[in-house]
Amino acid sequence: MTGDEPMTGPQASYLQTLAREANETVPDNLTKAEASELIDRLQQTTGRGQESAGPPDTPTTGAAQSAAVDGVGPTEFGSTGEG
């Protein structure tokens, strides 16, 4: 990516979403590089895109995962072993 190519359709769409949330406008005819910079700035403004920054607060294993499957075993889905 050279950056001086026109922004992509997905960039334009995401920028419109971010700009709406930030009460800003998006200039027409941005380059890919300019769109990327504006996306970064608007993500900081809106708080979007922050979910994946840094380690998660809680792991996806352990108590939360155990609670989701607690008490569910193979025989509880109709497999009684009788036939």
Residue pairs with C-beta under 8 A, 6 or more apart in sequence:
1 32
2 32
3 31
3 32
3 33
3 36
4 31
4 32
4 33
5 31
5 32
6 29
6 30
6 31
6 32
7 15
7 30
7 31
7 32
7 34
7 35
8 32
8 35
11 30
11 32
11 35
11 36
11 39
12 26
12 35
14 39
15 26
15 30
15 35
15 38
15 39
15 42
16 26
18 39
18 42
18 43
18 45
18 46
18 48
19 25
19 26
19 42
21 42
21 46
21 48
22 42
22 45
22 46
24 42
24 45
26 38
30 38
39 49
42 48
43 49
43 50
58 64
75 81
